[in-house]
Amino acid sequence: MILEPFQYFSPTSIAEAQEILLKYGDGAKILAGGQSLIPIMKMGLEIPCIVDIKNISELNFVRESNGRIEIGALTKYNEIEDSDSIRKKMPLLSKTVSGIGHPLVRNRGTIGGSLAHCDPAADLCVTSLALDGTIIIASPDGKTRSVPADEFFKGPLTTDLQHGEILHSVSFPLSKEKTGYDIQKLTLGHGDFPLLVVSVFLNFDGNRFYRVRIAFGGVAETAVRSIECENYLEGKETISEQDIEKVSEMAMELLEAPVSLELSQEYTRHMIGVYTGRALRNALQLVMG
Ligand SMILES: Cc1cc2nc3c(=O)[nH]c(=O)nc-3n(C[C@H](O)[C@H](O)[C@H](O)COP(=O)(O)OP(=O)(O)OC[C@H]3O[C@@H](n4cnc5c(N)ncnc54)[C@H](O)[C@@H]3O)c2cc1C
């Protein structure tokens, strides 16, 4: 479908972008990689004013500081995938982005765009919960505010972002001890958007598991963590096959509504259990290996 006419701006600073966003109000929309916004516009959504942020270089960075990795909102999936420091220090994030869509999507899609778009089954929304991500938001008054990922996602395609605000970056704490991780997802075809996602992150101090994170996409209105599943495993000296089966059964109860017209409730519930078990076994192998 041919897009409706719109005004196009290409600011080079956050302040300039915010000035345009405030001036054009609800009619203005940020464009990052365009991998979600353009398809929606092609479906007929009229957006009178596009604010293309791709030339705001201050939003494109990967840096390490104070025991955290910070990633600018405009950092593309393939840049995250190619980052040595992320591969070494935050391999779950590398694994997550390398499984998104196909090369064209990964060459254009941005971490900020994925989190701001807030699809309930987006891989990065799920993994940002598993990695205790914090979203840094640039407010129009020139200040920034920080929101934990589990408070940022409010509903399908709805976040804590207010009008005029720009998602600036995401920050993740680095782990000091041994970690295990995995992401599993269900798609209808290779490169398709996922219907279900399970992301697991285990920390082990040599004696006990701590900071166990199990996050899900596609089971509820937003990506969610299961505190119940996490608490069941936290503090254990070992995680047995029975523990994994128990947690997989607990995870199956999380399903709130059908995730897709293509899958039955029963099949979806079953697959949540299968993927939770698989992700936990793979994560455990990395801790113990
Ligand atoms: C064929 C295909 C396959 C895909 N497969 C997957 C997949 O397997 N897994 C997956 O998770 N996703 C998948 N996607 C979606 C993809 O990840 C999108 O790139 C992502 O959802 C949006 O990122 P973007 O940079 O393209 O954002 P855009 O499309 O440019 O923007 C998306 C939304 O976020 C807002 N926005 C963008 N950046 C900011 C910012 N910095 N501050 C505030 N608001 C902002 C925009 O206004 C818009 O509302 C797929 C997409 C396609 C087309």
The ligand as an ORCA input file, in Angstrom:
! r2SCAN-3c Opt
* xyz 0 1
  C       9.961     -9.442      8.866
  C      10.111     -9.030     10.289
  C      10.492     -9.979     11.237
  C      10.625     -9.601     12.566
  N      11.012    -10.556     13.468
  C      11.149    -10.228     14.765
  C      11.562    -11.197     15.732
  O      11.835    -12.348     15.433
  N      11.627    -10.783     17.020
  C      11.367     -9.489     17.418
  O      11.456     -9.192     18.595
  N      11.021     -8.554     16.514
  C      10.900     -8.880     15.216
  N      10.516     -7.907     14.306
  C      10.237     -6.531     14.772
  C      11.548     -5.755     14.824
  O      12.281     -6.230     15.928
  C      11.394     -4.215     14.929
  O      12.576     -3.720     14.437
  C      11.230     -3.599     16.264
  O      10.039     -4.040     16.795
  C      11.167     -2.057     16.149
  O      12.458     -1.492     16.071
  P      12.745     -0.306     15.024
  O      14.044      0.285     15.365
  O      12.568     -0.818     13.642
  O      11.601      0.740     15.419
  P      10.542      1.545     14.538
  O       9.747      0.615     13.699
  O      11.197      2.671     13.841
  O       9.639      2.121     15.721
  C       8.818      1.262     16.482
  C       8.053      2.101     17.526
  O       8.930      2.568     18.539
  C       8.939      4.008     18.587
  N      10.342      4.369     18.835
  C      11.424      3.920     18.144
  N      12.552      4.365     18.718
  C      12.180      5.125     19.774
  C      12.916      5.855     20.776
  N      14.257      5.878     20.810
  N      12.209      6.525     21.734
  C      10.848      6.479     21.731
  N      10.105      5.799     20.825
  C      10.782      5.131     19.871
  C       8.388      4.455     17.249
  O       7.756      5.727     17.327
  C       7.383      3.359     16.933
  O       6.194      3.573     17.639
  C      10.392     -8.253     12.981
  C      10.022     -7.291     12.025
  C       9.891     -7.658     10.694
  C       9.516     -6.619      9.691
*
